[in-house]
Amino acid sequence: METEILQNKIQTYIVNDLLQSANSDLKPDTPLLEWGVLNSMNIAKLMVFVREEVGITIPPSAITGKHFKDLSSIVALVRSLQA
C-alpha cells in the first residue's frame, strides 16, 4: 500500500473513531501521545484497525513511544512492517 493511502486511512480512523470529530485538523506531526489522543486503549484499537484494514500485525515489541508519537511515526512503523 502506498504511503499516502496508508496515511489517509490511519488519519481518517484516528479523526473519526478516536477523536470522534470530523472537523479535526490532524497533521502528520501532531503530537498524539503528548496531547493524550493516544493512550493504551486507543493504541490497542488502532492496532486492531491496522491488522484488519492493512493486514499488518504490530508486535508487542513495537509498542513504544517513538512509534506512536505522531501520525508520521505510526505510518513509518506500518511501512517498515510491510517490507
SEVEXNU-461331 format. One record per residue: residue number from 1; chain; x, y, z negated of N, C-alpha, C, O in turn; residue in three letters. Coordinates in nm, 4 decimals, decimal comma, padded with zeros to 6 digits. Atoms other than C-alpha are relative to their C-alpha. Example, Ala and Ser with C-alpha at 12.3 -4.5 7.8 and 13.67 -1.06 7.14 Angstrom:
% residues 2
k;c;n.c1;n.c2;n.c3;ca.c1;ca.c2;ca.c3;c.c1;c.c2;c.c3;o.c1;o.c2;o.c3;r
1;A;00,0890;-00,1190;00,0000;01,2300;-00,4500;-00,7800;00,0900;00,1200;00,0000;00,1936;00,1181;-00,0665;ALA
2;A;-00,0820;-00,1190;00,0060;01,3670;-00,1060;-00,7140;-00,0770;00,1090;-00,0730;-00,0261;00,2198;-00,0899;SER
//
This chain:
% residues 83
k;c;n.c1;n.c2;n.c3;ca.c1;ca.c2;ca.c3;c.c1;c.c2;c.c3;o.c1;o.c2;o.c3;r
1;A;00,0845;-00,1176;00,0000;00,0000;00,0000;00,0000;00,0890;00,1238;00,0000;00,1868;00,1308;-00,0744;MET
2;A;-00,0786;-00,1228;-00,0090;00,1336;00,3428;00,0916;-00,0075;00,0783;-00,1309;-00,1076;00,0735;-00,2025;GLU
3;A;-00,0093;-00,0748;00,1254;00,2419;00,5669;-00,1937;-00,1141;00,0998;-00,0153;-00,1732;00,1098;-00,1228;THR
4;A;00,1054;-00,1016;00,0089;-00,0090;00,8417;-00,1126;-00,1363;-00,0629;-00,0294;-00,2136;-00,0100;-00,1094;GLU
5;A;00,1273;00,0693;00,0235;-00,3015;00,5975;-00,1011;-00,0051;-00,0522;-00,1430;-00,1069;-00,0385;-00,2110;ILE
6;A;-00,0085;00,0507;00,1363;-00,1888;00,4350;-00,4258;-00,0187;00,1130;-00,1006;-00,0940;00,0988;-00,1969;LEU
7;A;00,0121;-00,1140;00,0907;-00,1517;00,7736;-00,5950;-00,1435;00,0500;-00,0049;-00,1944;00,0804;-00,1128;GLN
8;A;00,1391;-00,0467;-00,0035;-00,5001;00,8792;-00,4821;-00,0926;-00,0946;-00,0755;-00,1819;-00,0491;-00,1469;ASN
9;A;00,0829;00,0983;00,0709;-00,6557;00,5552;-00,6139;00,0158;00,0150;-00,1513;-00,0829;00,0209;-00,2246;LYS
10;A;-00,0257;-00,0095;00,1436;-00,4897;00,5857;-00,9544;-00,0483;00,1342;-00,0538;-00,1070;00,1403;-00,1618;ILE
11;A;00,0445;-00,1329;00,0421;-00,5585;00,9589;-00,9766;-00,1520;00,0045;-00,0119;-00,2049;00,0564;-00,1101;GLN
12;A;00,1464;00,0017;00,0031;-00,9265;00,9083;-00,8936;-00,0500;-00,0793;-00,1198;-00,1455;-00,0384;-00,1859;THR
13;A;00,0399;00,0804;00,1154;-00,9527;00,6357;-01,1572;00,0198;00,0778;-00,1304;-00,0696;00,0815;-00,2149;TYR
14;A;-00,0276;-00,0746;00,1237;-00,7899;00,8491;-01,4270;-00,1006;00,1130;-00,0179;-00,1550;00,1314;-00,1267;ILE
15;A;00,0918;-00,1140;00,0087;-01,0069;01,1513;-01,3477;-00,1423;-00,0464;-00,0290;-00,2074;00,0056;-00,1197;VAL
16;A;00,1405;00,0402;00,0117;-01,3379;00,9680;-01,3126;-00,0295;-00,0896;-00,1194;-00,1350;-00,0769;-00,1815;ASN
17;A;00,0284;00,0979;00,1038;-01,3041;00,6901;-01,5686;00,0629;00,0317;-00,1357;00,0025;00,0051;-00,2396;ASP
18;A;-00,0652;-00,0287;00,1276;-01,0574;00,8060;-01,8316;-00,0292;00,1414;-00,0483;-00,0562;00,1629;-00,1664;LEU
19;A;00,0324;-00,1380;00,0369;-01,1136;01,1812;-01,8260;-00,1494;00,0263;00,0094;-00,2019;00,1170;-00,0552;LEU
20;A;00,1437;-00,0136;-00,0245;-01,4745;01,1411;-01,7113;-00,0361;00,1418;00,0407;-00,1305;00,2017;-00,0107;GLN
21;A;00,0209;-00,1360;-00,0486;-01,4529;01,4708;-01,5274;00,0349;00,0070;00,1473;00,1500;-00,0135;00,1856;SER
22;A;-00,0236;-00,0101;-00,1443;-01,4931;01,5167;-01,1537;00,0734;00,1287;00,0356;00,1221;00,1423;00,1478;ALA
23;A;-00,0606;-00,1299;-00,0284;-01,3501;01,8690;-01,1820;00,1424;00,0134;-00,0527;00,1983;00,1231;-00,0506;ASN
24;A;-00,1342;-00,0069;00,0566;-01,0148;01,7823;-01,3378;00,1039;00,0244;00,1086;00,0966;-00,0332;00,2171;SER
25;A;-00,1080;-00,0312;-00,0937;-00,7073;01,9229;-01,1657;00,1249;-00,0769;-00,0422;00,2237;-00,0181;-00,0861;ASP
26;A;-00,1108;00,0860;00,0393;-00,4777;01,6289;-01,2332;00,1088;00,0039;00,1059;00,0858;-00,0297;00,2221;LEU
27;A;-00,1146;-00,0085;-00,0909;-00,1362;01,6827;-01,0782;00,0938;-00,1175;-00,0274;00,0856;-00,1793;-00,1336;LYS
28;A;-00,0927;00,1117;00,0207;00,1392;01,4218;-01,0319;00,0874;00,0140;-00,1248;00,1323;-00,0860;-00,1807;PRO
29;A;-00,0871;-00,0204;00,1162;00,3378;01,5799;-01,3165;-00,0756;00,0410;-00,1269;-00,0134;00,0833;-00,2244;ASP
30;A;00,0771;-00,0283;00,1211;00,0525;01,6375;-01,5645;00,0434;-00,0977;-00,1093;00,0404;-00,2188;-00,0876;THR
31;A;-00,0520;00,0882;00,1060;00,1880;01,5015;-01,8962;-00,1117;-00,0785;-00,0697;-00,1664;-00,0338;-00,1705;PRO
32;A;00,1140;00,0784;00,0464;-00,0704;01,2289;-01,9581;00,0157;-00,0501;-00,1431;-00,0809;-00,0495;-00,2194;LEU
33;A;-00,0228;00,0453;00,1377;00,0855;01,0912;-02,2756;00,0004;00,1177;-00,0967;-00,0636;00,1136;-00,2018;LEU
34;A;-00,0134;-00,1180;00,0864;00,1712;01,4297;-02,4224;-00,1353;00,0645;-00,0282;-00,1607;00,1106;-00,1395;GLU
35;A;00,1315;-00,0625;00,0158;-00,1821;01,5597;-02,3655;-00,1045;-00,0951;-00,0575;-00,2197;-00,0560;-00,0767;TRP
36;A;00,0923;00,0955;00,0599;-00,3403;01,2456;-02,5104;-00,0986;-00,0642;00,0965;-00,1936;-00,1299;00,0539;GLY
37;A;00,0879;00,0619;-00,1001;-00,5049;01,1381;-02,1845;00,0172;-00,1512;-00,0045;-00,0804;-00,2261;00,0005;VAL
38;A;-00,0281;00,1428;00,0093;-00,3347;00,8001;-02,2077;00,0352;-00,0361;-00,1436;00,1302;00,0166;-00,2015;LEU
39;A;-00,0296;00,0603;00,1293;-00,3478;00,6135;-02,5359;00,0031;-00,1508;00,0230;-00,0074;-00,1946;00,1375;ASN
40;A;-00,0132;00,1447;-00,0202;-00,3180;00,2398;-02,5944;-00,1219;-00,0597;00,0699;-00,1071;-00,1464;00,1560;SER
41;A;00,1218;00,0525;-00,0625;-00,6803;00,1724;-02,4975;-00,0070;00,0391;00,1475;-00,0388;-00,0439;00,2327;MET
42;A;00,0068;-00,0452;-00,1392;-00,6647;00,3823;-02,1810;00,1103;-00,0615;00,0866;00,0895;-00,0853;00,2056;ASN
43;A;-00,1059;00,0683;-00,0753;-00,3328;00,2270;-02,0777;-00,0455;-00,1418;00,0337;-00,0222;-00,1895;00,1447;ILE
44;A;00,0515;00,1352;-00,0267;-00,4943;-00,1173;-02,1122;-00,1039;00,0034;00,1116;-00,1025;-00,0824;00,1999;ALA
45;A;00,1013;-00,0137;-00,1057;-00,7892;-00,0022;-01,8979;00,0658;00,0271;00,1349;00,0250;-00,0284;00,2370;LYS
46;A;-00,0716;-00,0318;-00,1234;-00,5512;00,1411;-01,6399;00,0714;-00,1236;00,0549;00,0748;-00,1447;00,1762;LEU
47;A;-00,0680;00,1222;-00,0438;-00,3557;-00,1849;-01,6288;-00,0987;-00,0975;00,0647;-00,0657;-00,1621;00,1641;MET
48;A;00,1036;00,0855;-00,0594;-00,6778;-00,3785;-01,5602;-00,0382;00,0540;00,1369;-00,0529;-00,0225;00,2322;VAL
49;A;00,0330;-00,0617;-00,1287;-00,7651;-00,1310;-01,2845;00,1067;-00,0314;00,1045;00,0742;-00,0704;00,2167;PHE
50;A;-00,1097;00,0256;-00,0941;-00,4235;-00,1715;-01,1216;-00,0002;-00,1470;00,0423;00,0194;-00,1780;00,1598;VAL
51;A;00,0028;00,1430;-00,0336;-00,4485;-00,5508;-01,1405;-00,1159;-00,0317;00,0950;-00,0981;-00,1055;00,1920;ARG
52;A;00,1174;00,0306;-00,0815;-00,7993;-00,5581;-00,9914;00,0011;00,0700;00,1350;-00,0391;00,0108;00,2351;GLU
53;A;00,0073;-00,0793;-00,1230;-00,7609;-00,2853;-00,7286;00,1238;-00,0112;00,0882;00,1148;-00,0001;00,2104;GLU
54;A;-00,1251;00,0013;-00,0753;-00,3979;-00,3197;-00,6268;00,0602;-00,1406;00,0052;00,1417;-00,1705;00,0925;VAL
55;A;-00,0525;00,1359;00,0021;-00,3257;-00,6818;-00,7173;00,1359;-00,0121;-00,0654;00,2087;-00,1084;-00,0412;GLY
56;A;-00,1293;-00,0009;00,0694;-00,0259;-00,5950;-00,9355;-00,0249;-00,0109;-00,1503;-00,1030;00,0656;-00,2070;ILE
57;A;00,0073;00,0128;00,1448;00,0087;-00,7140;-01,2939;00,1197;00,0719;-00,0608;00,2347;00,0425;-00,0282;THR
58;A;-00,1065;-00,0738;00,0685;00,2066;-00,4751;-01,5108;00,0412;-00,0827;-00,1220;-00,0407;-00,1072;-00,2105;ILE
59;A;-00,0431;00,0838;00,1125;00,4169;-00,6847;-01,7504;00,0108;00,0811;-00,1295;00,0359;00,2015;-00,1258;PRO
60;A;-00,0097;-00,0697;00,1285;00,4183;-00,6000;-02,1223;00,1319;00,0755;-00,0179;00,1348;00,1805;-00,0822;PRO
61;A;-00,1301;-00,0658;00,0153;00,7881;-00,5109;-02,0996;00,0056;00,1357;00,0704;00,0935;00,2169;00,0417;SER
62;A;00,0019;-00,1272;-00,0733;00,6981;-00,2232;-01,8640;-00,0887;00,1046;-00,0661;-00,0996;00,2169;-00,0170;ALA
63;A;00,0875;-00,0953;00,0688;00,4589;-00,0593;-02,1095;00,0868;00,0871;-00,0903;00,1009;00,0621;-00,2100;ILE
64;A;-00,0858;-00,0942;00,0715;00,6886;00,2246;-02,2100;-00,0426;00,1416;00,0351;-00,1092;00,1642;00,1362;THR
65;A;00,0339;-00,1394;-00,0241;00,6502;00,5985;-02,2329;00,0496;00,0521;00,1332;-00,0184;00,1314;00,1983;GLY
66;A;-00,0541;-00,0518;-00,1257;00,8717;00,6585;-01,9330;-00,0821;-00,0444;00,1199;-00,0833;00,0247;00,2218;LYS
67;A;00,0805;00,0487;-00,1120;00,6405;00,4524;-01,7101;-00,1416;00,0576;00,0029;-00,2093;00,0493;00,1054;HIS
68;A;00,1368;-00,0499;00,0081;00,3169;00,6176;-01,8256;-00,0076;00,1478;-00,0373;-00,1134;00,1964;-00,0773;PHE
69;A;-00,0005;-00,1401;00,0426;00,4215;00,9768;-01,8924;-00,0828;00,0904;00,0898;-00,1390;00,1895;00,0432;LYS
70;A;00,0788;-00,0801;-00,0942;00,2516;01,1139;-01,5788;-00,0390;-00,0873;00,1192;00,0027;-00,2027;00,1291;ASP
71;A;00,0474;00,0740;-00,1166;00,0857;01,0083;-01,2539;00,1157;-00,0481;00,0866;00,1143;-00,1613;00,1349;LEU
72;A;-00,1155;00,0375;-00,0828;00,4154;01,0067;-01,0650;00,0727;-00,1218;-00,0555;00,1122;-00,2102;00,0204;SER
73;A;-00,0719;00,1133;00,0594;00,5777;00,7663;-01,3106;-00,0823;-00,1283;00,0076;-00,0262;-00,2368;00,0230;SER
74;A;00,0864;00,1176;-00,0133;00,2775;00,5315;-01,3003;00,0082;-00,0546;00,1421;00,0228;-00,1752;00,1624;ILE
75;A;-00,0082;00,0410;-00,1407;00,2844;00,5249;-00,9201;00,1362;-00,0633;00,0284;00,1439;-00,1651;00,0973;VAL
76;A;-00,1346;00,0553;-00,0209;00,6619;00,4654;-00,9230;00,0110;-00,1401;-00,0600;00,0722;-00,2286;-00,0003;ALA
77;A;-00,0017;00,1322;00,0631;00,6161;00,1731;-01,1631;-00,0713;-00,1021;00,0878;-00,0178;-00,2095;00,1149;LEU
78;A;00,0772;00,0938;-00,0822;00,3475;00,0107;-00,9492;00,0726;-00,0286;00,1308;00,0778;-00,1434;00,1749;VAL
79;A;-00,0755;00,0199;-00,1252;00,5512;00,0646;-00,6313;00,1197;-00,0932;-00,0231;00,1486;-00,1791;00,0603;ARG
80;A;-00,1159;00,0860;00,0277;00,8555;-00,0977;-00,7939;-00,0427;-00,1452;-00,0213;00,0324;-00,2373;00,0107;SER
81;A;00,0499;00,1358;00,0221;00,6439;-00,3991;-00,8907;-00,0539;-00,0625;00,1285;-00,0667;-00,1846;00,1378;LEU
82;A;00,0460;00,0500;-00,1293;00,5126;-00,4283;-00,5342;00,1154;-00,0543;00,0826;00,0958;-00,1393;00,1695;GLN
83;A;-00,1168;00,0379;-00,0818;00,8642;-00,4719;-00,3967;00,0421;-00,1434;-00,0208;00,1383;-00,1891;00,0410;ALA
//
